[in-house]
Amino acid sequence: MERQTRQKAQSGQRQTAQRQTAKRKPQTKARVATKAKPNTQKQAKAPKKETTTRYILRTLIMIIVVLALMAGLFAIGLMIGFGTIGGHQATRIFSHETWQHIDLFFHSR
């Protein structure tokens, strides 16, 4: 009985060892060669130019978006101030006559 139990345990160990060796893939020369290839200078410089261009483009877009948001919020603030505090129609702030009156108010003194 002990003998059968030992044989089963040994055969189980052999099967486990066979599975582990089957899972491992030996490294071929092609794999080793691709890992060892160094990048040339031309290949290394190309991504830098793309990233620099991409960085500049992102920065310019961000500046344009921020300026547009500032202008929009300024216009909304003018409308709220002119409409609620001034008691006028809010869209009249964009008329030419209103700005002439504001200009005369500040430059007449």
C-alpha positions as CSV (number, residue, x, y, z in Angstrom):
1,M,0.0,0.0,0.0
2,E,2.8,2.4,0.9
3,R,4.5,1.5,-2.3
4,Q,1.5,2.5,-4.4
5,T,1.2,5.8,-2.6
6,R,4.9,6.5,-3.2
7,Q,4.5,5.7,-6.9
8,K,1.5,8.0,-7.2
9,A,3.3,10.8,-5.5
10,Q,6.4,10.4,-7.6
11,S,4.3,10.3,-10.8
12,G,2.5,13.4,-9.7
13,Q,5.8,15.2,-9.1
14,R,7.0,14.1,-12.6
15,Q,3.9,15.4,-14.2
16,T,4.2,18.8,-12.4
17,A,7.8,19.1,-13.5
18,Q,6.9,18.2,-17.1
19,R,4.2,20.9,-17.1
20,Q,6.6,23.5,-15.8
21,T,9.2,22.8,-18.4
22,A,6.5,22.8,-21.1
23,K,5.4,26.3,-20.0
24,R,8.9,27.7,-20.3
25,K,9.9,28.9,-23.7
26,P,13.5,28.8,-24.5
27,Q,14.9,32.1,-25.8
28,T,15.8,31.8,-29.5
29,K,18.5,33.7,-31.1
30,A,16.0,36.0,-32.8
31,R,14.5,37.0,-29.5
32,V,17.9,37.8,-28.0
33,A,18.9,39.7,-31.1
34,T,15.9,41.9,-31.0
35,K,16.4,42.7,-27.4
36,A,20.0,43.7,-27.9
37,K,19.4,46.1,-30.8
38,P,20.3,49.6,-29.8
39,N,18.4,52.6,-31.3
40,T,20.2,54.6,-33.8
41,Q,20.5,58.4,-33.5
42,K,18.0,59.0,-36.3
43,Q,15.4,56.9,-34.7
44,A,15.9,58.6,-31.3
45,K,15.7,62.1,-32.7
46,A,12.4,61.6,-34.6
47,P,10.2,61.0,-31.5
48,K,11.8,64.1,-29.8
49,K,10.7,66.3,-32.7
50,E,7.2,64.8,-32.6
51,T,6.9,65.3,-28.9
52,T,8.3,68.8,-29.1
53,T,5.8,69.7,-31.8
54,R,3.0,68.0,-29.9
55,Y,4.0,69.9,-26.7
56,I,4.0,73.2,-28.5
57,L,0.6,72.5,-30.2
58,R,-0.9,71.4,-26.9
59,T,0.4,74.5,-25.2
60,L,-1.0,76.8,-27.9
61,I,-4.4,75.1,-27.8
62,M,-4.4,75.5,-24.1
63,I,-3.6,79.2,-24.3
64,I,-6.3,79.8,-26.9
65,V,-8.9,77.9,-24.8
66,V,-8.0,79.8,-21.7
67,L,-8.2,83.2,-23.6
68,A,-11.6,82.2,-25.1
69,L,-12.9,81.2,-21.7
70,M,-11.7,84.5,-20.2
71,A,-13.4,86.5,-22.9
72,G,-16.6,84.6,-22.5
73,L,-16.7,85.0,-18.8
74,F,-15.9,88.7,-19.1
75,A,-18.8,89.1,-21.5
76,I,-21.1,87.2,-19.2
77,G,-20.0,89.4,-16.3
78,L,-20.6,92.5,-18.3
79,M,-24.1,91.3,-19.1
80,I,-24.9,90.4,-15.5
81,G,-23.5,93.7,-14.2
82,F,-25.3,95.9,-16.9
83,G,-28.5,93.9,-16.6
84,T,-28.9,93.5,-12.8
85,I,-27.0,96.4,-11.3
86,G,-27.7,98.9,-14.1
87,G,-31.3,97.9,-14.6
88,H,-31.0,97.8,-18.4
89,Q,-31.5,95.0,-20.9
90,A,-28.5,92.7,-20.6
91,T,-27.8,92.5,-24.4
92,R,-27.6,96.2,-24.7
93,I,-24.1,96.1,-23.3
94,F,-22.9,94.9,-26.8
95,S,-24.4,97.9,-28.7
96,H,-22.1,100.6,-30.0
97,E,-24.0,103.4,-28.4
98,T,-23.5,102.0,-24.9
99,W,-19.8,101.8,-25.3
100,Q,-19.7,105.4,-26.7
101,H,-21.6,106.5,-23.5
102,I,-19.1,104.6,-21.3
103,D,-16.2,106.1,-23.2
104,L,-17.6,109.7,-22.7
105,F,-18.2,109.0,-19.1
106,F,-14.6,108.1,-18.4
107,H,-12.8,110.5,-20.8
108,S,-15.0,113.6,-20.2
109,R,-13.4,114.5,-16.9
